[in-house]
Amino acid sequence: MKVVIDTSSLLSLVRYYLPFDKKTILFEAIKSKIVNGEILVIDKIIDECAYTSKGIVLTSLTFLTDKTFNKTNKLPLNTEFILPPAPAKFYRQVDNQFVNGVQKNRLTETQYDSVKNDFMNSADMKLILTSLTLIKDNPTEDIFLVTEETEVSNDNKVFKKIPLICSQLGIQTINIQQLVDKFDGISFEIK
């Protein structure tokens, strides 16, 4: 199993799970799964974590900013030059399937191109592209994208949410609770 994790999931992990992890079992499990490549953290997510909620993710998961740890474990995963497995088909899907038509129609062509360029370079898209690459390179392995987003779009953005795009691409999505449930040997004791 390999998972790619988003900022909101890491934020939920440090806010709602780690405070109850008195024996650091979950903390060490997350760290070891990052070390062995089961959990992948991409560069764009580290960037987002630095300015989201005063950097609480990087403060709590200190190893994510440890230069020695990162160099040893090749973190974060560089997504600067990542491309979709079938670029022409994928870019057509971006323009036709991943877009909210009503919102797109409100924009001029130049505005749409600018929004599309931002979206293609966003952490969300880099997560999706990383997942697609993992699926292509590891066809027999379970690949999950961990996100707290739902398919319901209520934010009037031009592009659809991660889970909806992933369902169209055949990428499995789970939330942080489902990820923790998949870890063997982790249990919580609340006293």
C-alpha positions in Angstrom: 0.0 0.0 0.0 1.2 3.5 -0.8 -0.6 6.7 0.1 -0.2 10.3 -1.0 -1.5 12.7 1.7 -2.9 16.2 1.5 -2.5 19.2 3.9 -6.0 18.9 5.4 -5.3 15.3 6.4 -2.0 16.1 8.0 -3.7 19.0 9.8 -6.5 16.6 11.1 -3.8 14.1 12.2 -2.0 16.7 14.3 -5.1 18.3 15.7 -7.4 15.4 16.4 -5.2 12.3 16.7 -1.8 13.1 18.0 -3.0 14.8 21.2 -4.3 11.4 22.3 -1.2 9.6 21.2 0.4 9.7 24.7 2.8 6.9 23.9 3.8 8.3 20.5 2.7 5.1 18.8 0.9 6.9 16.0 3.6 9.4 15.6 6.2 6.7 15.2 4.0 4.7 12.9 3.5 7.7 10.6 7.3 8.4 10.7 8.2 4.8 9.9 5.7 4.6 7.0 7.2 7.8 5.5 10.7 6.3 5.9 9.7 3.0 4.1 7.8 4.9 1.4 4.3 3.8 2.3 3.3 7.4 3.0 4.5 10.0 0.4 4.6 13.7 1.2 5.1 15.9 -1.8 6.9 19.3 -1.9 3.7 21.3 -2.5 2.2 19.9 0.7 5.2 20.8 2.8 4.9 24.3 1.3 1.2 24.5 2.3 1.9 23.1 5.7 4.3 25.9 6.4 1.6 28.6 6.2 -1.5 26.7 7.2 -2.7 27.1 10.8 0.6 28.7 11.8 2.6 25.8 10.7 1.2 23.4 13.3 1.8 20.3 11.1 5.5 21.1 10.7 5.8 21.9 14.4 4.1 18.7 15.5 5.7 16.4 12.8 9.2 17.9 13.3 10.9 15.2 11.2 9.3 16.8 8.1 11.6 19.8 8.5 14.7 17.9 9.6 17.2 18.3 6.8 19.1 15.1 7.7 15.9 13.1 7.8 14.6 14.5 4.6 17.9 14.0 2.7 18.2 10.4 4.0 14.6 9.6 3.0 14.4 11.7 -0.2 11.7 14.0 1.2 9.7 15.8 0.2 8.9 14.2 -3.1 9.7 16.6 -5.9 6.7 17.2 -8.2 8.1 20.1 -10.3 8.4 18.1 -13.5 5.6 15.4 -12.9 3.4 14.8 -15.9 0.2 12.8 -16.4 0.7 9.3 -17.9 -1.3 10.3 -21.1 -0.9 14.1 -21.3 -3.1 14.9 -24.3 -6.1 12.9 -22.9 -5.5 14.3 -19.4 -5.5 17.9 -20.5 -8.7 17.3 -22.4 -10.2 15.9 -19.2 -9.1 19.0 -17.3 -10.9 21.3 -19.8 -14.0 19.1 -20.1 -14.5 16.9 -17.0 -12.7 18.4 -14.1 -14.0 21.9 -14.6 -17.3 23.4 -13.2 -18.9 24.6 -16.4 -20.9 27.3 -14.9 -17.9 28.9 -13.2 -15.7 28.4 -16.3 -18.4 30.2 -18.5 -18.1 33.3 -16.2 -14.5 33.8 -17.2 -12.8 35.1 -20.3 -10.5 32.8 -22.1 -7.5 34.6 -20.7 -8.9 34.4 -17.1 -9.6 30.7 -17.6 -6.1 30.0 -18.8 -4.7 31.8 -15.8 -6.9 29.9 -13.4 -6.2 26.6 -15.2 -2.4 27.2 -15.0 -2.7 27.9 -11.2 -4.7 24.7 -10.8 -2.2 22.6 -12.8 0.5 23.8 -10.5 -1.5 23.5 -7.3 -0.9 21.0 -4.5 -4.2 19.3 -5.3 -3.2 18.6 -8.9 0.3 17.5 -7.9 -1.3 15.0 -5.5 -3.5 13.6 -8.3 -0.6 13.4 -10.8 1.6 11.7 -8.2 -1.2 9.2 -7.6 -1.6 8.5 -11.3 2.1 8.0 -11.7 2.2 5.6 -8.7 -0.7 3.6 -10.2 1.0 3.4 -13.6 4.4 2.3 -12.0 2.9 -0.1 -9.4 -0.2 -1.7 -11.1 -0.6 -4.4 -8.5 -0.3 -2.2 -5.4 -3.1 -0.4 -3.6 -2.6 3.4 -4.1 -4.7 5.8 -2.1 -4.9 9.6 -2.0 -5.7 10.7 1.6 -7.9 13.8 1.7 -10.5 15.3 4.0 -12.4 16.8 1.1 -15.7 15.4 0.0 -17.1 15.3 -3.6 -19.7 17.9 -2.8 -18.7 21.2 -4.4 -19.9 24.2 -2.4 -17.1 26.7 -2.9 -17.8 28.1 -6.4 -14.3 27.2 -7.6 -13.6 26.7 -11.3 -12.3 23.2 -10.8 -13.9 20.2 -9.0 -12.7 18.8 -5.7 -10.1 16.1 -5.3 -12.4 13.2 -4.6 -14.6 13.9 -7.7 -11.6 14.2 -10.0 -10.1 11.0 -8.5 -13.3 9.1 -9.0 -13.2 10.0 -12.7 -9.6 8.9 -12.9 -10.0 5.7 -10.9 -7.9 6.9 -8.0 -9.1 5.6 -4.6 -9.5 8.3 -1.9 -9.7 7.8 1.8 -9.7 10.1 4.8 -7.3 10.2 7.7 -9.5 8.0 9.9 -9.6 5.3 7.2 -5.9 5.5 6.9 -5.3 5.1 10.6 -7.7 2.2 10.5 -5.5 0.5 7.8 -2.4 0.6 10.1 -1.9 -2.6 11.9 -1.1 -2.5 15.6 -2.3 1.0 16.4 -4.9 1.5 19.0 -5.8 4.5 21.2 -6.4 4.6 24.9 -8.2 7.6 26.1 -8.0 8.2 29.8 
